[in-house]
């Protein structure tokens, strides 16, 4: 039995286990199972991999997409460029274990946003600075957009939420929430910005997928903004994970 799973903490919000369990049942994949592994500290990863000899691959979620890099033996170029990984492939040979790192978030983000990146869409704001934000920035730059990060603790080349005034938002086309604000069970949370400054031309994308329509997206929807939920990204990155785990050349 090949085992796969998800590491992060906490994991109560995640749909990944249900997604893969349903996929295995639907596609008649009888030799695989998917499990949640809530790790309170990323330092627990080596012990998990050693204690589960059938474990072949892991997805990585909040808050470990950046911290996990120090446990990866070989990473794809995109992981090095982004500085974050969300897929681990585990190879075992001659009692030795090697962990390979990949980033499937890029496919999920690209599939979600690229249909809306038409001529005239030039500037994006990314709320949050965690591992997912790095994949968003990487993808948007590849799509030809100029990117600006927003953080509660602004630094060099980084805005604070207080900086998001009408002048900045009027020059922004896409706003992406990469923070966990609004994630189940704290579904009423949302990024601290003046939503009355939003206009119909704005595109709001939330990486949070549980609930599907977050408080952040609802505020945009009220003001006529186009909204993109995180479910499409979840499904696309999950399928990319499955491809990575089953490609003998990766």
Secondary structure, DSSP 8 states (H G I E B T S, - for coil): -EEEEEEES--TT--HHHHHHHHHHHTT-TTEEEEEEE-SSGGGHHHHHHH-TTEEEEEE-TT-TTGGGGG-SEE-HHHHHHT---EEEEEEETTEEEEEEE--HHHHHHHHHGGG--TT--EEEEE--SHHHHHHHHHHHHTT-EEEEE-SS--TTEE-GGG--HHHHHT-SEEEE-S-TT-TT-TT----S-GGG--TT-EEEES--SSSS-HHHHHHHHTT-EEE-SHHHHHHHHHHHHHHHH-TT-
